Amino acid sequence: MNVITLHTLHDVNTIIHDEPYISGKAAQVHQEIEHNMWCIEVDESLLPSITIENLLQFFDNLIDKRSKQIEKNNPSFPATLYVWFDKQALQLRFNILSNIVDQLPFRCTVHNIDVLEPIVKDFLDTARHVAQYGDVIEFIDDDEEEEEDDDTAYILDVFVVVLNNKA
């Protein structure tokens, strides 16, 4: 897992130039998750000036770059990029896995969405709210016994795109 705090908009270049690890093997999914996951935080000083459009442009560039990287390594090999907002960590996260992935590695219900904007907007709105009001993010204690221990009760919006999909 790679964590980056954006202090300037140029800090995203670290992510853009990173090489993904694509094994093509289901047995190595944990290594792919570990290496390819990026967690993006925004420094409080950047929050007033960063826009949804800035982050959407970053993801457009990232998708283009990762597609080219994957195609260069294997022209007929697809990979799945997915993006979500981790509200507890206050991070915008993304990951890449080999192949076309139907079942993402979450223990909750996943709601695939076709556009990234609502996730990015929720991330920036929440980060600005926390910075302005000093709200504390509610943490869920996995050790606590709950009457309803149903991981599927939480619904997570996830943007999914297949890279280098030649099918």
DRENDO-1510 file (C-alpha; in Angstrom, 1 decimal, always signed):
<recs>
REC; n; res; u; v; w
REC; 1; MET; +0.0; +0.0; +0.0 .
REC; 2; ASN; +1.3; +3.4; -1.0 .
REC; 3; VAL; +0.0; +6.5; +0.9 .
REC; 4; ILE; +0.6; +10.0; -0.5 .
REC; 5; THR; -0.5; +13.3; +1.0 .
REC; 6; LEU; -1.0; +15.9; -1.7 .
REC; 7; HIS; +0.6; +19.2; -0.7 .
REC; 8; THR; +0.5; +20.5; -4.3 .
REC; 9; LEU; -1.2; +19.3; -7.4 .
REC; 10; HIS; +2.2; +18.2; -8.8 .
REC; 11; ASP; +2.5; +15.5; -6.1 .
REC; 12; VAL; +0.2; +13.2; -8.2 .
REC; 13; ASN; +3.2; +12.7; -10.6 .
REC; 14; THR; +4.6; +10.3; -8.1 .
REC; 15; ILE; +1.6; +8.1; -8.7 .
REC; 16; ILE; +1.4; +8.6; -12.4 .
REC; 17; HIS; +5.0; +7.4; -12.9 .
REC; 18; ASP; +4.8; +4.3; -10.6 .
REC; 19; GLU; +4.9; +1.0; -12.4 .
REC; 20; PRO; +2.0; -1.4; -11.5 .
REC; 21; TYR; +2.6; -5.0; -10.5 .
REC; 22; ILE; +0.5; -7.2; -12.8 .
REC; 23; SER; +1.1; -10.9; -12.3 .
REC; 24; GLY; -1.8; -12.4; -14.2 .
REC; 25; LYS; -2.1; -15.0; -11.5 .
REC; 26; ALA; -5.0; -15.3; -9.1 .
REC; 27; ALA; -2.7; -16.8; -6.5 .
REC; 28; GLN; -0.8; -13.5; -6.4 .
REC; 29; VAL; -3.8; -11.2; -5.9 .
REC; 30; HIS; -2.6; -10.2; -2.4 .
REC; 31; GLN; +0.7; -9.0; -3.8 .
REC; 32; GLU; -1.1; -7.0; -6.4 .
REC; 33; ILE; -3.4; -5.4; -3.8 .
REC; 34; GLU; -0.4; -4.5; -1.6 .
REC; 35; HIS; +1.8; -3.1; -4.4 .
REC; 36; ASN; -0.9; -1.4; -6.6 .
REC; 37; MET; -3.1; +0.2; -3.9 .
REC; 38; TRP; -2.7; +4.0; -3.6 .
REC; 39; CYS; -4.2; +6.0; -0.8 .
REC; 40; ILE; -4.5; +9.7; -1.5 .
REC; 41; GLU; -4.9; +12.3; +1.2 .
REC; 42; VAL; -5.1; +16.0; +0.6 .
REC; 43; ASP; -3.1; +18.4; +2.9 .
REC; 44; GLU; -5.4; +20.9; +4.6 .
REC; 45; SER; -3.6; +23.8; +2.9 .
REC; 46; LEU; -4.4; +22.4; -0.6 .
REC; 47; LEU; -8.1; +21.8; +0.2 .
REC; 48; PRO; -9.3; +25.3; -0.7 .
REC; 49; SER; -7.7; +25.2; -4.2 .
REC; 50; ILE; -8.0; +21.6; -5.3 .
REC; 51; THR; -11.1; +20.9; -7.5 .
REC; 52; ILE; -13.1; +17.9; -8.6 .
REC; 53; GLU; -11.9; +18.6; -12.1 .
REC; 54; ASN; -8.2; +18.4; -10.9 .
REC; 55; LEU; -8.7; +15.0; -9.5 .
REC; 56; LEU; -10.8; +13.8; -12.5 .
REC; 57; GLN; -8.0; +14.9; -14.8 .
REC; 58; PHE; -5.5; +13.1; -12.7 .
REC; 59; PHE; -7.5; +9.9; -13.0 .
REC; 60; ASP; -7.9; +10.3; -16.7 .
REC; 61; ASN; -4.2; +10.6; -17.0 .
REC; 62; LEU; -3.6; +7.7; -14.7 .
REC; 63; ILE; -6.0; +5.4; -16.6 .
REC; 64; ASP; -4.3; +6.4; -19.9 .
REC; 65; LYS; -0.8; +5.8; -18.4 .
REC; 66; ARG; -1.7; +2.5; -16.8 .
REC; 67; SER; -3.4; +1.2; -19.9 .
REC; 68; LYS; -0.2; +2.0; -21.9 .
REC; 69; GLN; +2.0; +0.3; -19.2 .
REC; 70; ILE; -0.1; -2.8; -19.2 .
REC; 71; GLU; -0.3; -3.0; -23.0 .
REC; 72; LYS; +3.5; -2.6; -23.3 .
REC; 73; ASN; +4.0; -5.6; -21.0 .
REC; 74; ASN; +1.4; -7.8; -22.6 .
REC; 75; PRO; -0.7; -6.4; -25.5 .
REC; 76; SER; -3.6; -8.9; -24.9 .
REC; 77; PHE; -3.7; -8.7; -21.1 .
REC; 78; PRO; -6.5; -6.8; -19.3 .
REC; 79; ALA; -6.4; -5.4; -15.8 .
REC; 80; THR; -9.1; -3.9; -13.6 .
REC; 81; LEU; -8.7; -0.5; -12.0 .
REC; 82; TYR; -11.1; +0.5; -9.3 .
REC; 83; VAL; -11.5; +3.6; -7.2 .
REC; 84; TRP; -13.4; +4.2; -3.9 .
REC; 85; PHE; -13.5; +6.7; -1.0 .
REC; 86; ASP; -12.5; +5.2; +2.4 .
REC; 87; LYS; -14.4; +7.4; +4.7 .
REC; 88; GLN; -12.9; +6.1; +7.9 .
REC; 89; ALA; -9.3; +6.8; +6.7 .
REC; 90; LEU; -10.4; +10.0; +4.8 .
REC; 91; GLN; -8.6; +8.7; +1.7 .
REC; 92; LEU; -9.4; +8.4; -1.9 .
REC; 93; ARG; -8.1; +5.0; -2.9 .
REC; 94; PHE; -7.5; +3.0; -6.0 .
REC; 95; ASN; -6.1; -0.3; -7.0 .
REC; 96; ILE; -5.3; -2.4; -10.0 .
REC; 97; LEU; -5.8; -6.2; -10.3 .
REC; 98; SER; -4.9; -8.6; -13.1 .
REC; 99; ASN; -7.6; -9.6; -15.6 .
REC; 100; ILE; -11.2; -8.5; -15.6 .
REC; 101; VAL; -12.4; -8.8; -12.0 .
REC; 102; ASP; -16.1; -9.4; -11.3 .
REC; 103; GLN; -15.7; -9.8; -7.5 .
REC; 104; LEU; -13.7; -7.0; -5.9 .
REC; 105; PRO; -11.9; -7.8; -2.6 .
REC; 106; PHE; -14.3; -6.0; -0.3 .
REC; 107; ARG; -16.2; -7.5; +2.7 .
REC; 108; CYS; -19.2; -5.2; +2.0 .
REC; 109; THR; -21.7; -4.8; -0.7 .
REC; 110; VAL; -20.2; -3.1; -3.7 .
REC; 111; HIS; -22.2; -0.7; -5.9 .
REC; 112; ASN; -20.4; -0.2; -9.2 .
REC; 113; ILE; -20.8; +3.2; -10.7 .
REC; 114; ASP; -20.1; +4.3; -14.2 .
REC; 115; VAL; -18.7; +7.8; -13.4 .
REC; 116; LEU; -16.0; +8.8; -11.0 .
REC; 117; GLU; -17.2; +12.2; -10.1 .
REC; 118; PRO; -19.6; +11.3; -7.2 .
REC; 119; ILE; -16.7; +9.5; -5.4 .
REC; 120; VAL; -14.3; +12.4; -5.9 .
REC; 121; LYS; -16.9; +14.9; -4.8 .
REC; 122; ASP; -17.8; +13.0; -1.7 .
REC; 123; PHE; -14.1; +12.7; -0.8 .
REC; 124; LEU; -13.4; +16.5; -1.2 .
REC; 125; ASP; -16.6; +17.5; +0.5 .
REC; 126; THR; -15.9; +15.3; +3.4 .
REC; 127; ALA; -12.3; +16.3; +3.7 .
REC; 128; ARG; -13.3; +20.0; +3.6 .
REC; 129; HIS; -16.0; +19.5; +6.2 .
REC; 130; VAL; -13.6; +17.7; +8.6 .
REC; 131; ALA; -10.9; +20.4; +8.1 .
REC; 132; GLN; -13.4; +23.2; +8.7 .
REC; 133; TYR; -15.4; +21.8; +11.6 .
REC; 134; GLY; -12.8; +19.4; +13.1 .
REC; 135; ASP; -15.3; +16.5; +13.0 .
REC; 136; VAL; -14.0; +13.2; +14.2 .
REC; 137; ILE; -14.5; +10.3; +11.8 .
REC; 138; GLU; -16.4; +7.5; +13.4 .
REC; 139; PHE; -14.4; +4.3; +13.6 .
REC; 140; ILE; -15.9; +0.9; +13.6 .
REC; 141; ASP; -14.4; -1.5; +16.0 .
REC; 142; ASP; -14.3; -5.0; +14.4 .
REC; 143; ASP; -13.7; -6.6; +17.8 .
REC; 144; GLU; -17.1; -5.4; +19.2 .
REC; 145; GLU; -19.9; -7.9; +19.0 .
REC; 146; GLU; -22.8; -6.4; +17.3 .
REC; 147; GLU; -26.4; -7.7; +17.1 .
REC; 148; GLU; -26.2; -7.6; +13.3 .
REC; 149; ASP; -22.7; -8.7; +12.2 .
REC; 150; ASP; -23.5; -8.4; +8.5 .
REC; 151; ASP; -20.6; -7.0; +6.4 .
REC; 152; THR; -22.9; -6.7; +3.4 .
REC; 153; ALA; -25.1; -4.1; +5.2 .
REC; 154; TYR; -22.6; -1.3; +4.2 .
REC; 155; ILE; -22.8; -0.3; +0.5 .
REC; 156; LEU; -19.6; +1.1; -1.0 .
REC; 157; ASP; -19.7; +3.0; -4.3 .
REC; 158; VAL; -16.8; +1.9; -6.5 .
REC; 159; PHE; -15.8; +3.2; -9.9 .
REC; 160; VAL; -14.5; +0.3; -12.1 .
REC; 161; VAL; -12.7; +0.4; -15.4 .
REC; 162; VAL; -11.1; -2.3; -17.4 .
REC; 163; LEU; -7.7; -1.4; -18.8 .
REC; 164; ASN; -6.3; -2.7; -22.0 .
REC; 165; ASN; -9.5; -4.6; -22.7 .
REC; 166; LYS; -9.1; -6.0; -26.3 .
REC; 167; ALA; -12.2; -8.2; -26.1 .
</recs>
